[in-house]
Amino acid sequence: MTKLSVNINKFATLRNARGGNNPNVVKAAIDCESYGAQGITVHPRPDERHITYRDVLDLKEVVTTEFNIEGYPDERYLKLVEKVKPTQATLVPDAPDVITSNAGWDTVKHQKQLEEIIGHLNSLGVRSSIFIDPVVHRIEKAAEIGCDRIELYTEQYAIQYAKDADNAIADYVLAADKARELGLGINAGHDLSLDNLQFFKNSIPSLDEVSIGHAIICDAIYLGLENTIQLYLRQLK
C-alpha cells in the first residue's frame, strides 16, 4: 500500500495568521497519525511563514510514523536535518520567496551540488528524496547522484487530469518505470486530491508515498479531518 504523508504546513499557516497556538501543530500531527496517516511532512521556509524551526524540533519528539522534512538545502535546512535526523529529507529547489513549490530539480545542472548534499544525508542515515519533474533523463541522473527516492512533482498532472487523464499520466508512468528500473523509490506530491489521486495510484502501482497537505486541509473544513484522511487512504488501496 502507498503511504500517505500528511503535510501539516497549513495548520501552521492558520495558527500564524492569528498568533497564539491555535490550531496546535503538534496536536495536529498526533491526530493525523491517530487517524491513519503513515507519515508527517513539513516544509519550513526561511521566513517561517507557516512551519517554524521550533515546530520541527517539537514535532521530532512526538512523530511516531515517518517524519519527512522538505526544503531547499541551504545551510540552515541542513543543520536542522542534522539535528532532527528525520526519516526522510526531500530536497526542493525553492527560491525563498515562492508561495509554493513550482518546479523540480534539474539534476544535470545541479549534479555536483546534489551529490554532495545526498552524500551528507547518507552519512546521517537519513533517506534522501529529490523533488523532480517526470523527465526520464533527469531521473537517470538522480540515480547517478545516489539519492534513495524521487518525488514526482504532480502539478501538471493535476492541471491536465480533468481534460485528458490518460495524457496527463503518460509522462509520469514513463518516469516511474525508469525510476524502478534504476532502483529508486517513488514518491509524489503537489495538487493531488480526492479527484485525481486514485487514478494516479492505479497507474503507478509501485508508488511508495504521496505527500498531501493543501487538499486535505481544504476537504477537512467540510468533511472533518479524521474522515478526510480515511477517504484519502481509501484512494490508495
Order of alpha helices (4+ residues) and beta strands (2+ residues): beta-alpha-alpha-beta-alpha-beta-alpha-beta-alpha-beta-alpha-beta-alpha-alpha-beta-alpha-beta-alpha-alpha
